[in-house]
C-alpha cells in the first residue's frame, strides 16, 4: 500500500464523516463539502491503486 492509497482513504473517511455531520445538523454547506472531500479521496486512492498495479506489473517481469 502506498501513501496515495492511505491518504485517499483517510480523506474519504473524513469526507463521509463531514457529510453525515452536515445531514445531522442540517448544514447543507458542510454536507456538500463532505461529499467533495470524499470524492477527492476516492480519486486519490484510485490513483494510488493504479500506481500499485503498475508497480506490481513491473515487478512480475
FIPA-859040 format. One line per 5 residues: number of its first residue (from 1); for each residue x, y, z of C-alpha. Coordinates in Angstrom, 2 decimals, padded with zeros to 5 digits. Layout:
<nodes>
NUM	X:Y:Z | ...;
</nodes>
This chain:
<nodes>
1	000.00:000.00:000.00 | 001.41:003.37:-000.97 | 000.95:006.84:000.53 | -001.62:007.90:-002.08 | -003.83:004.95:-001.21;
6	-003.61:005.71:002.51 | -004.13:009.46:002.18 | -007.01:008.93:-000.22 | -008.82:006.54:002.07 | -008.30:008.87:005.03;
11	-009.79:011.75:003.02 | -012.72:009.53:002.03 | -013.42:008.75:005.68 | -013.12:012.39:006.76 | -015.40:013.45:003.93;
16	-018.00:010.84:004.82 | -017.95:011.95:008.46 | -018.36:015.58:007.42 | -021.18:014.64:005.05 | -023.04:012.79:007.81;
21	-022.47:015.65:010.26 | -023.91:018.05:007.70 | -027.03:015.91:007.41 | -027.41:015.58:011.19 | -027.01:019.32:011.80;
26	-028.98:020.27:008.68 | -025.95:022.15:007.31 | -026.10:021.86:003.54 | -022.71:023.55:003.07 | -020.96:021.07:005.34;
31	-022.74:018.18:003.64 | -021.61:019.34:000.19 | -018.08:019.96:001.45 | -018.01:016.40:002.81 | -019.18:014.95:-000.49;
36	-016.47:016.86:-002.35 | -013.79:015.77:000.14 | -014.98:012.16:-000.09 | -014.79:012.21:-003.89 | -011.34:013.78:-003.87;
41	-010.25:010.96:-001.56 | -011.69:008.37:-003.95 | -009.73:009.88:-006.83 | -006.51:009.95:-004.82 | -006.89:006.38:-003.62;
46	-007.74:005.29:-007.17 | -004.55:006.94:-008.37 | -002.63:005.11:-005.65 | -004.27:001.82:-006.66 | -003.23:002.40:-010.28;
51	000.35:003.17:-009.23 | 000.42:-000.02:-007.17 | -000.91:-002.06:-010.12 | 001.78:-000.68:-012.44 | 004.46:-001.39:-009.84;
56	003.20:-004.95:-009.43 | 003.21:-005.49:-013.19 | 006.77:-004.22:-013.47 | 007.88:-006.43:-010.59 | 006.34:-009.51:-012.28;
61	008.58:-009.09:-015.32;
</nodes>
